[in-house]
Amino acid sequence: MSEWLAMGGHGLYIWGSYAVTALFMIVEVILVVRRRRSLMQRLGRMIRMKDSEVSG
Protein backbone atom coordinates (compact mmCIF):
# COMPACT_ATOMS: atom_id res chain seq x y z
CA MET A 1 0.00 0.00 0.00
CA SER A 2 2.73 2.49 0.90
CA GLU A 3 4.55 1.69 -2.35
CA TRP A 4 1.35 2.39 -4.25
CA LEU A 5 0.98 5.75 -2.47
CA ALA A 6 4.65 6.56 -3.11
CA MET A 7 4.11 5.86 -6.83
CA GLY A 8 7.70 4.84 -7.39
CA GLY A 9 9.08 8.01 -5.83
CA HIS A 10 6.73 10.31 -7.73
CA GLY A 11 3.91 10.23 -5.17
CA LEU A 12 4.43 13.77 -3.93
CA TYR A 13 4.17 15.18 -7.45
CA ILE A 14 1.22 12.98 -8.42
CA TRP A 15 -0.82 13.44 -5.24
CA GLY A 16 0.06 17.12 -5.17
CA SER A 17 -1.26 17.45 -8.71
CA TYR A 18 -4.48 15.69 -7.74
CA ALA A 19 -4.85 17.99 -4.72
CA VAL A 20 -4.30 21.17 -6.75
CA THR A 21 -6.74 19.97 -9.43
CA ALA A 22 -9.38 19.13 -6.83
CA LEU A 23 -8.88 22.51 -5.17
CA PHE A 24 -9.34 24.37 -8.47
CA MET A 25 -12.45 22.33 -9.27
CA ILE A 26 -13.98 23.14 -5.87
CA VAL A 27 -13.13 26.84 -6.24
CA GLU A 28 -14.66 26.87 -9.74
CA VAL A 29 -17.94 25.43 -8.44
CA ILE A 30 -18.03 28.01 -5.64
CA LEU A 31 -17.38 30.85 -8.10
CA VAL A 32 -20.08 29.63 -10.50
CA VAL A 33 -22.63 29.46 -7.68
CA ARG A 34 -21.70 32.97 -6.51
CA ARG A 35 -21.87 34.37 -10.06
CA ARG A 36 -25.27 32.77 -10.61
CA ARG A 37 -26.61 34.17 -7.33
CA SER A 38 -25.31 37.63 -8.20
CA LEU A 39 -26.82 37.47 -11.68
CA MET A 40 -30.20 36.36 -10.35
CA GLN A 41 -30.22 39.26 -7.86
CA ARG A 42 -29.26 41.68 -10.62
CA LEU A 43 -31.99 40.38 -12.90
CA GLY A 44 -34.51 40.66 -10.06
CA ARG A 45 -33.55 44.31 -9.54
CA MET A 46 -33.84 45.00 -13.27
CA ILE A 47 -37.30 43.42 -13.40
CA ARG A 48 -38.48 45.44 -10.41
CA MET A 49 -37.12 48.64 -11.99
CA LYS A 50 -38.86 47.83 -15.26
CA ASP A 51 -42.14 47.10 -13.45
CA SER A 52 -41.95 50.39 -11.56
CA GLU A 53 -41.31 52.31 -14.81
CA VAL A 54 -44.34 50.72 -16.46
CA SER A 55 -46.67 51.31 -13.51
CA GLY A 56 -45.28 54.73 -12.62
C-alpha positions in Angstrom: 0.0 0.0 0.0 2.7 2.5 0.9 4.6 1.7 -2.4 1.3 2.4 -4.2 1.0 5.7 -2.5 4.6 6.6 -3.1 4.1 5.9 -6.8 7.7 4.8 -7.4 9.1 8.0 -5.8 6.7 10.3 -7.7 3.9 10.2 -5.2 4.4 13.8 -3.9 4.2 15.2 -7.5 1.2 13.0 -8.4 -0.8 13.4 -5.2 0.1 17.1 -5.2 -1.3 17.4 -8.7 -4.5 15.7 -7.7 -4.8 18.0 -4.7 -4.3 21.2 -6.8 -6.7 20.0 -9.4 -9.4 19.1 -6.8 -8.9 22.5 -5.2 -9.3 24.4 -8.5 -12.5 22.3 -9.3 -14.0 23.1 -5.9 -13.1 26.8 -6.2 -14.7 26.9 -9.7 -17.9 25.4 -8.4 -18.0 28.0 -5.6 -17.4 30.9 -8.1 -20.1 29.6 -10.5 -22.6 29.5 -7.7 -21.7 33.0 -6.5 -21.9 34.4 -10.1 -25.3 32.8 -10.6 -26.6 34.2 -7.3 -25.3 37.6 -8.2 -26.8 37.5 -11.7 -30.2 36.4 -10.3 -30.2 39.3 -7.9 -29.3 41.7 -10.6 -32.0 40.4 -12.9 -34.5 40.7 -10.1 -33.6 44.3 -9.5 -33.8 45.0 -13.3 -37.3 43.4 -13.4 -38.5 45.4 -10.4 -37.1 48.6 -12.0 -38.9 47.8 -15.3 -42.1 47.1 -13.5 -41.9 50.4 -11.6 -41.3 52.3 -14.8 -44.3 50.7 -16.5 -46.7 51.3 -13.5 -45.3 54.7 -12.6 
